[in-house]
Amino acid sequence: MSESKADWHKYPSEKPKEVDEYLVTVNCGFFNVTSTSTWKNGHFTDYENEPGKIGSIIAWAEMPEPY
């Protein structure tokens, strides 16, 4: 059996270099969730560019190969 492993990068000390979709770990207060977000123009568009969005990104990883 083959497994996909994500290499997580601490955010914001490490940032993606290319515009793309990434896995992100988001701190939502009492727990962390993993979601996807697009890195564009120096920020993750789904979390840092939407007013009223709760949560902050604490880590990111490149997307794994699809099933």
ABEGO torsion letter per residue (X at the ends): XBBBBBBBBBOAABBBABBBBBBBBBBAGABBBBBBBBBBGGBBAAAAABBGBBEBBABBBBBBBBX
